Amino acid sequence: MPSPTYDLIMQAMMRRQQLLCMYRGHARAVCPIILGHTAGRERVLAFQFAGGASSGLPRGGQWKCFDVAEMSEVELREGRWHSGRSHSQPQYCVADVDLDVNPDSPYDPKRKPRR
C-alpha cells in the first residue's frame, strides 16, 4: 500500500503541479517526473528548480533522486512545470516505474498520464 506522500506525489504528477517539501534539512521546490520503487523503497526522480541542497543547486536547476520516506511537509502548488533541458540520459533512481510523466516513457510504467 502506498504511503500518503507517495499518493500526493502521484497526484502532483497527474495534474502537473509543483511539489514543495523538506528533504534532508533543505526546503525544495521540484517537479516530480518518475515515481516508483527501488529495492522495496518508494523513490521519485524529480527536477529541482528552487530551494536548497547539500551540494548547492546549480542555476537552472538539477535532477534529483528522492527517497519518499525522507520527504516531509509535502505540499502541491500551481506553477510552471520544470523538467530540465533534456531527458537523454538513462535514469537509475527508480528501478520499478509506477508512473512517468513522459507519455512515451521507455521505462514501461504501470500507469501513464493523460495526454
C-alpha positions in Angstrom: 0.0 0.0 0.0 1.5 3.4 -1.0 2.3 5.9 1.6 0.3 9.2 1.8 3.3 11.1 0.5 3.6 8.7 -2.5 -0.1 9.3 -3.3 0.4 13.1 -3.0 3.4 12.9 -5.4 1.3 10.8 -7.9 -1.5 13.5 -7.7 1.1 16.2 -8.5 2.3 14.3 -11.5 -1.2 13.6 -12.9 -2.0 17.3 -12.5 1.5 18.6 -13.5 1.7 20.5 -10.2 4.9 21.6 -8.4 5.8 19.9 -5.2 7.3 21.7 -2.1 8.9 19.7 0.6 11.6 19.4 3.2 14.3 16.9 2.4 17.5 16.2 4.4 17.3 19.6 6.1 16.6 21.7 3.0 13.4 23.3 1.6 13.0 22.2 -2.0 10.7 23.0 -5.0 10.5 20.2 -7.5 8.5 18.8 -10.4 8.2 15.0 -10.0 8.9 13.1 -13.2 9.3 9.4 -12.4 7.7 7.6 -9.4 8.1 4.0 -8.3 10.3 1.7 -6.2 13.9 0.6 -5.8 14.7 -2.3 -3.5 11.3 -2.0 -1.9 11.6 1.7 -1.2 9.4 4.4 -2.6 11.5 6.7 -4.8 10.9 9.7 -7.1 13.1 11.3 -9.7 12.3 15.0 -9.8 13.7 18.1 -11.3 14.6 20.5 -8.5 14.3 24.1 -9.7 14.4 26.1 -6.4 15.4 25.7 -2.8 18.4 24.3 -1.1 20.5 21.2 -1.4 23.5 19.9 0.5 25.7 20.3 -2.6 24.1 23.6 -3.7 21.7 23.9 -6.6 23.1 25.0 -10.0 21.4 27.9 -11.8 18.6 26.5 -13.9 18.0 23.5 -11.5 19.1 19.9 -11.4 17.8 16.3 -11.5 17.5 14.8 -8.0 16.6 11.3 -6.7 14.5 11.4 -3.5 13.6 8.6 -1.0 9.9 9.3 -0.4 10.1 8.2 3.2 12.6 11.1 3.9 10.3 13.8 2.4 8.3 15.9 4.9 6.0 18.9 4.8 4.9 18.0 1.3 2.6 20.4 -0.5 1.3 20.8 -4.0 1.2 24.2 -5.7 0.3 25.6 -9.1 3.1 27.0 -11.2 5.2 26.5 -14.3 6.2 22.9 -14.9 10.0 22.4 -15.0 11.6 19.3 -16.4 15.1 20.3 -17.4 16.6 20.7 -20.8 16.8 17.1 -21.8 15.8 13.5 -20.9 18.6 12.0 -22.9 20.4 10.3 -20.0 19.1 7.0 -18.6 17.8 7.2 -15.0 18.8 4.8 -12.3 16.8 6.3 -9.4 13.7 4.2 -9.9 14.0 0.6 -10.8 10.3 -0.4 -10.9 8.5 2.6 -12.5 4.9 3.1 -11.5 4.3 6.5 -13.2 6.4 8.5 -15.7 5.0 11.9 -16.8 6.6 11.2 -20.2 3.7 9.6 -22.2 6.4 8.0 -24.4 8.3 6.6 -21.4 11.0 4.0 -22.2 10.6 2.6 -18.7 7.3 0.7 -19.2 5.4 2.4 -16.3 2.4 0.7 -14.8 0.4 3.9 -15.1 0.5 6.6 -17.8 -0.6 10.3 -17.6 -3.4 11.6 -19.6 -2.3 13.2 -22.8 
